[in-house]
Amino acid sequence: MSDTSTGVLLLILVLLIICSAFFSSSETGMMSLNRYRLRHLSKKGHRAAQRAEQMLGRPDRLLGTILVGNNIVNILAASIATVIAVQLWGDAGIAIATVVLTIVILIFGEITPKTLAALHPEMIAFRVCAPLNLLQRVLYPVVWLCSSISNALLRLMGINPTGSNDAQLSTEELRTVVNEASLGITRKRQNMLLSILDLEKMTVNDIMVPRNEAYGIDLDDDMSIIRDQLQTSHHTRLPVFRGDINNVTGLLHMRDIARLLSRDELTKEALIDACKDPYFIPENTPLHTQLLNFQVHKRRIGFVVDEYGDVIGLVTLEDILEEIVGEFTTDLLPASHDIHPQPDGTYVIDGSVYLRDINRQLHWQLPEDGPKTLNGLITERLEHIPDNSVGLSIGDYRLEILQTKDNMIKSVRIWRLGAQPVVGNTPGR
């Protein structure tokens, strides 16, 4: 055979290796596409993304086209390489062609193009969509036959080859997506999205204002006291009750009695008439459910009740929103500080503070799966209401009770191991 024919065969062999690289990169690029980003681009009118999404809708046909084309190309390349090697080296050329072509195909037809496609799937996939679409039509009879046999085998194994391949993300998987989506999303927005996902894990019992801290109007008080409360209140809505919050009468909006209050014409009867019916919430209601309930019932505040129907606290729409966007307040009163850092590295904390608030502010990991407050956590561990100066350990934390009053722990000195106090007595001695 002449040098010209050998040169032509070498040129064809190079073209076949390029085609092999095309099919290999197409397979990896198409299968590595982010389906959610692809759907987003498709909805925005990106034509290549729309074509890719359509082709991925039938992965059996897509893979059939790629694999049929790739196998045809590789078989032709092996045949031509053998012919060239026999021409040059005789019978020994068969072994030489096998070794050399295997190395060449692996490097230039498989590993390199597939690695490139895995690193830049959109760049590769969007460019190969048009050629693959054309090849699907040209190779349709062969692809249809191979796909039919393959699908029949899959059905024998109990697998539906035409089933939807849309992956449904769980909450934890979606949380991972938000954490990893750092490009274009600020940390504050990430925290808001994560907080929305956390709403289903939390109940109104986790964020409510305990009944002993609820501020309201007691109809058993003198009218002068009630009037002073209304005039100095910094709350827009107030619960109204008789003697005890369990005997709730309703909810009062300040705008409904503002005119009477300014004219000093307010009476208890007018106060009761201005009240709206109370809205009760079971204590185990998830926050995401309660957020929707507030919207449906056109409410902004509700009374949290336990399984016996006793009021155990109050929860507002603002409380739930703060779980999403972080703390904000329109209260004109100075914010109460229940966590007091000390010069020796310890903290003096009010016993009524929620464990969630402590963990959030100090980046600690006090257990939250049981009692909600620091007082509840300590009394559960000790199984009694302790005296002053009693110390205990909870995980990596050391606690010293500083004050108890009215059957409650009022203040606790607490620190984490590794940040031990440099002054004072060691708790528990």
C-alpha positions, 0 to 999 in steps of 0.5 A, a space after each residue: 500500500 502506498 504512503 498516500 493511502 497510509 497517510 489517509 488511514 492515519 488521518 481517518 484514525 485521528 478523526 475517529 479518536 476525536 469522535 471518540 472524545 466527543 462521545 465520551 465528553 458528551 456522556 459525562 457532560 450531559 449526565 453531570 448537569 445540575 438538573 435544578 440549574 438546567 430547569 432554571 435556565 430552561 424556564 428563562 428561555 435558554 435554547 441549549 438548556 431547553 434542548 438538553 432538558 428535553 434530551 435528558 427526559 429520555 435518558 435511554 435514548 440519549 445514552 443509546 445514541 452516545 454509546 452506539 456512536 462511541 462503539 462504532 467509532 472505537 471499533 473502526 479505529 481499532 480496525 484501521 489501527 490494525 491495518 496500519 500496524 500490519 502494513 508497517 510491522 507485519 504480524 507483530 503490528 497486531 499486538 503493537 496496535 492493540 497496546 498503542 491504541 488502547 493507551 491513546 483511546 484511554 488518554 485522548 478518547 476517555 480520561 481527558 475529555 471526561 475529566 474536562 466535561 466533569 469540570 465544565 458540564 454546561 460548557 460541554 453539554 450545551 455545545 453537543 446538544 445539537 449534534 447529538 440531536 441530529 445523531 439521534 435521528 440518524 441512528 434512530 433505528 439502531 438506537 431504538 432496537 438497542 434501547 428496546 432490548 435494554 428496557 425489556 431487561 430492566 423491566 424484567 428486573 422490576 425497573 421502569 426505564 421511562 420513570 421520572 428521574 426528578 430527584 425530590 430533595 429532603 429538608 436536610 438535602 435542601 439545607 446542604 444545597 443552601 449551605 453550598 450555594 455560596 455564590 451570589 447568596 450572602 451569609 445573612 440570606 443563607 441564615 434566613 433560608 436555613 431558619 425557614 427550614 428550621 421552622 418545621 423542627 420547632 413548635 410554638 412552645 419553643 418561642 412563646 413568652 411564658 405565662 408568668 412573663 406575659 404582660 396584660 390587663 387584669 379586670 380585677 384591678 382598679 380602673 386607675 391601675 388599668 388606665 395607668 397600664 394602658 397609658 404606659 404600655 409599649 405593646 399594641 395588643 394586650 391580653 385581658 383576663 380576670 385574676 389569672 390568665 387562664 380566665 382570659 376575656 380576649 385580646 385588646 388592640 390599643 387603637 380600639 380604646 385610644 379615643 376613650 382613653 384620651 378623653 378619660 371615658 374608659 370603663 371596664 364595660 367599654 374595655 370588654 366590648 373592645 376585646 376580640 375573642 381569644 385565639 388558642 394554639 396547642 403547644 406542640 403546633 409546628 412554627 411553619 404551621 402556625 405561621 400559616 394559621 396566623 395568616 388564615 385566621 388574620 391573627 397576630 397573637 395567640 394563647 398557647 395551651 397545654 393538653 389540659 387547656 391551661 394557658 402556658 404562654 403567648 406567641 406572636 407573629 413577630 416571634 415567628 418572624 424573628 426566627 427567620 430574619 433575626 431579632 428586631 424590635 419596635 419596643 421603646 423600652 430598653 432591651 433586657 439583658 439576661 446574659 451577663 458576661 463576667 470579667 473572669 470569662 464566666 456568664 451570669 444568666 437568668 434562669 428563665 432564659 431559653 436554652 436556644 437563646 443561650 446557644 445562639 448568642 454564645 455559640 454553645 451546645 446546651 441540650 435542647 431536646 428536653 426542657 426549654 429554659 435554663 431553670 428547667 434544664 437544671 431542675 430536671 438534672 437535679 430532680 429537685 429545686 436546689 439551694 444556692 451555691 449548688 454546682 453541677 456539670 452538664 456535658 462540657 459546661 459547669 454551672 453554679 446556682 447563685 439565687 433561687 426564689 419562688 420555687 425557681 432558679 433566678 440566676 446561674 453562673 455558667 462557663 464552658 470547659 476551656 474557659 474556666 473562671 480565674 477568680 472565685 470558688 469552684 462550684 460544687 465544693 
